Amino acid sequence: MKKAVRPGPKNKAPRDADTLERLGIDRLREGDIEGAAMLFRKVATLRPRSVAALGNLSTALIALRRHTEALAVVDSILALDPANHDAA
């Protein structure tokens, strides 16, 4: 007889932006750039006005050579922070 799996902290996928961001950074360090981009996209959805979240996403997209997508993200960064020299 199988045990029922109860939802709880161990069984839930992380949904808070800080945890997702840390996981994304870990994925980048491990070389899983696609996984990192997916996590950074979730962070950017949770924090759409976060230049840092968008910056992480653009970095991952550039590493994946998805330049058109990265450029759209950079445009979003510049719309939020026109003086951002890192994005320009």
C-alpha positions as a Markdown table, in Angstrom:
| # | Residue | x | y | z |
|---|---|---|---|---|
| 1 | Met | 0.0 | 0.0 | 0.0 |
| 2 | Lys | 1.4 | 3.4 | -1.0 |
| 3 | Lys | 1.6 | 6.3 | 1.4 |
| 4 | Ala | -0.2 | 9.4 | 0.4 |
| 5 | Val | 2.1 | 12.3 | -0.2 |
| 6 | Arg | 1.1 | 15.3 | 1.8 |
| 7 | Pro | 1.7 | 18.7 | 0.4 |
| 8 | Gly | 4.3 | 20.5 | 2.5 |
| 9 | Pro | 7.5 | 22.5 | 2.3 |
| 10 | Lys | 9.5 | 19.5 | 1.1 |
| 11 | Asn | 7.0 | 18.6 | -1.6 |
| 12 | Lys | 6.2 | 22.1 | -2.9 |
| 13 | Ala | 8.0 | 23.6 | -5.8 |
| 14 | Pro | 9.6 | 26.9 | -4.7 |
| 15 | Arg | 7.5 | 29.9 | -5.6 |
| 16 | Asp | 9.2 | 32.8 | -3.8 |
| 17 | Ala | 11.4 | 35.0 | -5.9 |
| 18 | Asp | 14.5 | 34.8 | -3.6 |
| 19 | Thr | 14.6 | 31.0 | -3.6 |
| 20 | Leu | 14.0 | 30.9 | -7.4 |
| 21 | Glu | 16.8 | 33.4 | -7.9 |
| 22 | Arg | 19.2 | 31.3 | -5.8 |
| 23 | Leu | 18.3 | 28.2 | -7.6 |
| 24 | Gly | 18.8 | 30.0 | -11.0 |
| 25 | Ile | 22.3 | 31.1 | -9.9 |
| 26 | Asp | 23.1 | 27.5 | -8.8 |
| 27 | Arg | 21.9 | 26.3 | -12.2 |
| 28 | Leu | 24.2 | 28.8 | -14.0 |
| 29 | Arg | 27.2 | 27.6 | -11.9 |
| 30 | Glu | 26.3 | 24.0 | -12.8 |
| 31 | Gly | 26.2 | 24.9 | -16.5 |
| 32 | Asp | 22.4 | 24.4 | -16.8 |
| 33 | Ile | 21.8 | 27.7 | -18.6 |
| 34 | Glu | 18.4 | 26.7 | -20.0 |
| 35 | Gly | 17.2 | 25.7 | -16.4 |
| 36 | Ala | 18.6 | 29.0 | -15.1 |
| 37 | Ala | 16.8 | 31.0 | -17.8 |
| 38 | Met | 13.5 | 29.3 | -16.9 |
| 39 | Leu | 14.0 | 30.1 | -13.2 |
| 40 | Phe | 15.0 | 33.7 | -13.9 |
| 41 | Arg | 12.0 | 34.1 | -16.1 |
| 42 | Lys | 9.8 | 33.1 | -13.1 |
| 43 | Val | 11.6 | 35.5 | -10.9 |
| 44 | Ala | 11.0 | 38.3 | -13.5 |
| 45 | Thr | 7.3 | 37.4 | -13.5 |
| 46 | Leu | 7.2 | 37.7 | -9.8 |
| 47 | Arg | 9.2 | 40.9 | -9.7 |
| 48 | Pro | 8.5 | 42.6 | -13.1 |
| 49 | Arg | 10.1 | 45.9 | -12.0 |
| 50 | Ser | 13.3 | 44.3 | -10.7 |
| 51 | Val | 16.2 | 45.3 | -12.7 |
| 52 | Ala | 18.3 | 42.6 | -11.1 |
| 53 | Ala | 15.8 | 39.9 | -12.0 |
| 54 | Leu | 15.7 | 41.1 | -15.6 |
| 55 | Gly | 19.5 | 41.4 | -15.7 |
| 56 | Asn | 19.9 | 37.7 | -14.6 |
| 57 | Leu | 17.4 | 36.7 | -17.3 |
| 58 | Ser | 19.2 | 38.7 | -20.0 |
| 59 | Thr | 22.5 | 37.2 | -19.0 |
| 60 | Ala | 21.1 | 33.6 | -19.3 |
| 61 | Leu | 19.5 | 34.4 | -22.6 |
| 62 | Ile | 22.7 | 35.9 | -24.1 |
| 63 | Ala | 24.6 | 32.7 | -22.9 |
| 64 | Leu | 21.9 | 30.7 | -24.8 |
| 65 | Arg | 22.5 | 32.9 | -27.9 |
| 66 | Arg | 18.8 | 33.9 | -27.8 |
| 67 | His | 19.8 | 37.5 | -28.6 |
| 68 | Thr | 16.4 | 38.7 | -29.8 |
| 69 | Glu | 14.8 | 37.7 | -26.5 |
| 70 | Ala | 17.7 | 39.1 | -24.5 |
| 71 | Leu | 17.4 | 42.4 | -26.3 |
| 72 | Ala | 13.7 | 42.7 | -25.4 |
| 73 | Val | 14.6 | 42.1 | -21.8 |
| 74 | Val | 17.4 | 44.7 | -22.0 |
| 75 | Asp | 14.8 | 47.1 | -23.4 |
| 76 | Ser | 12.6 | 46.4 | -20.4 |
| 77 | Ile | 15.6 | 47.2 | -18.1 |
| 78 | Leu | 16.2 | 50.5 | -19.8 |
| 79 | Ala | 12.5 | 51.4 | -19.6 |
| 80 | Leu | 12.7 | 50.9 | -15.8 |
| 81 | Asp | 16.1 | 52.4 | -15.4 |
| 82 | Pro | 17.2 | 54.6 | -18.3 |
| 83 | Ala | 20.6 | 55.4 | -16.7 |
| 84 | Asn | 21.5 | 51.7 | -16.3 |
| 85 | His | 24.9 | 51.6 | -18.0 |
| 86 | Asp | 25.2 | 47.8 | -17.6 |
| 87 | Ala | 22.2 | 47.2 | -19.8 |
| 88 | Ala | 23.0 | 49.9 | -22.3 |
